[in-house]
Structure formats: structure tokens, C-alpha cells
Amino acid sequence: MTERPLFAGLFVSFARELRAAGVTVGTGDVLAYCSAMQPLDPSDLADLYWAGRVTLVSRREDIGPYDEVFRRFFLDEGSPQASPLLLRARAAADAQPPLVMPGTEPGPEQDAEQPVLGWMASDVEALKHRSFAACTPEELAALRRILARIRLTPPRRRTRRTAPARSGRAPDVRATIRASMRMHGEPAELFFRRRRTRLRPLVLILDVSGSMADYSRHLLQFAHSARRASDRVEVFCFGTRLTRITRALAHKQPDAALEQAAQAVVDWDGGTRIGQSLDAFVKRWARGGLCRGGVVVICSDGLDRGDPEVLAAAMERLSRLCYRIVWLNPHKGDDAGFRPSTVGMIVAAPHIDLLLSGHDLASLEQLAEMLPSVN
């Protein structure tokens, strides 16, 4: 690890800036920061931020100054320094930093140039809005590493059962009377109750046919992140037939989980029969209560080679058995006025509650953000 002395000096300089901003940072804290970054990637902004946040910040009121110094020091936002801080990129041929995009790493004739970390972060932000189909293999590898860090929160619903609460609109009469009796009938504190919440079932049905080849792997990795977030997440794949891959995605490592899922799916990159696949899901799993009160996310471009009437009937039954149907169509892209043109999408459209794109990382992050508030 020949690059560690450079980064150690970088961390010490960062701690010095924090002290100048009024954050209490001791020598032991700096050593803890260096130790925490040892197994992490120094060119990863997320690793840099959270390792420092955990080891260098001990008081809640220091979080604001820490964020400000971090942006100024590592991203060069409003820095008074004459020259921005340069961060040396990894030189190993097999290393693929998640924040280094093609064109930012120095070549043989550009050894003197070193990319600025703020520039790399900007490149990642632009890459999030680039379609998966338009990315190079290096960019796809970077996107997969970023996608693995998505922490999805499944949707919730209120139940009829209640639980004690510190405040609210529904008084807890029993608890209030008990407290009053302990005071010999004198008025006591007013207690409240609130409705309990529980996770809704989340079902992901992913199209892995040939027409979705540019998006299948990323959708599966998104499904893996969702599966890690909750045990109430079910994942299915379909091309010409439906395959349940929930158990295959139970592996903690994304690459191992995707490899197991690929082995379980026998019709990968084949034809598409959306209607028959959804009909099989309804008859075998949905009617048994798998998606009752849940959210079903279907990821497909709508290019169905089957009978449109079968698809229409399956979507109609599915809409009655679940709470909401969300459809991701990569062809939608960023077009707010998108209108379905394929037969499959036209048939399914009346039963879709929300239509998103899912063609890039930003759209998948949008789905992850809106899922907790689906209503």
C-alpha cells in the first residue's frame, strides 16, 4: 500500500481544517480515521465522508461544521486556497475506483496530471443520468458499485392495532385512568395511542428477455438491494416463463447473488411472454396472498410476443389482488409526455398506477425514494 502515506497526510490536513472550524479533533481521532480508511477506498467520497463522520465527530452540533469543511476540503466548494486539493488516482490496471470515470485517469503521456476529487464527483453525478445502454463497460462497473450502496426502504401501511405514543390525537383512556387512580382520582398525565405500521409486501417482477439485455443486470442488482432491506421482498424473473429468484438473491455479495440468479433463470436473453408470465404469477402466488396489500413493480419494455388478451386479464386480476402496480419501462427515459406504443404497454396501461423509466441510476434512485410514500 504505497499510497497510504499520501492519504495519511491528506487526513491530517483535513483534521487540521476541522480544528480551525471549531470541531474538537484529537490525535487519537485522527489515528482512528486513518485506521478506518485502511480497508476502504480513499477515492470514494462516501467512504471518506462516513469514516470521518464516525471517527472525527463526537457531538451533534459538530455535524454542520464537519459537512461544510468536507465540501470545502474535498470538493473544493468555496475554498480560499489558491490551488485545489489534488487526489492521486490509483495506478493499478485492475483497480476501478467507483468515482473515477473514463477520461479522468492519467495516461502514459499525462502522468503529471492528477484528477481533482470534486471533478470525479461531478462525473459520477452526470453518469447517474446516462442510460445503461449508452455506458461503456468501465462506466457500467462503476455504476454497479454505486448501485450496490442503495439502501431501499420498503413501503409501509397503517394497521388497525395501536401502540402507546408520546403525543397524538387518539387518547389512551385506559392508561390515563390507571395513572389517575394511582393519584387517588386526581387528574394525571394524558396518554395517547397511535396506529401501528408494518411493511407492505414488495414484489419485483423483472423482464430478462433479449430486448432488456442492457438493463437486466442493473435491475437485478437493484432487486438485490431491496431484498437485503426486508424479508417481505419477493423477486421474480421472466422471459418466456416465470422464475422465482428470491432465495438466489439472499446472498450478501451482489456478484454471487446475481450469478446464482442467472443459473436459476433458464430463459435469459430469450423471447418475451409477459402475459403468460404474469398469469402464472397470479395463479400460483398472488391468489395465495403473496402480494395482498403490497406493491408490485414490473420492469419491462412491454414487447410481448404472447396473446394481448392473456396480458389484459392477468393485469386486471393482479390490480385487484395488490395495493399498487408500478411499471418501469426503459423506453420512457426522461420523457414526461411518454405515451406507450407497444401492444403490451397499451394493454397494461389502464391497470398501472405509476409509470417510471428505470433506464439509468437516477431513475432507480427515484424509485427507491418514492417507494416509502406509495399511496
Secondary structure, 3 states (H helix, E strand, C coil): CCCHHHHHHHHHHHHHHHHHCCCCCCHHHHHHHHHHHCCCCCCCHHHHHHHHHHHHCCCHHHHHHHHHHHHHHHCCCCCCCCCCCCCCCCCCCCCCCCCCCCCCCCCHHHCCCCCCHHHHHHHHHHHHCCCHHHCCHHHHHHHHHHHCCCCCCCCEEEEEEEEEECCCCEECHHHHHHHHHHCCCCCCCCCEEEEEEEECCEEEEEECCHHHCCCHHHHHHHHHHHHHHCCCEEEEEECCCEEECCCHHHCCCHHHHHHHHHHHCCCCCCCCCHHHHHHHHHHHCHHHCCCCCCEEEEECCCCCCCCHHHHHHHHHHHHHHCCEEEEECHHHCCCCCCCCCCHHHHHHHHHCCEEECCCCHHHHHHHHHHHHHCC
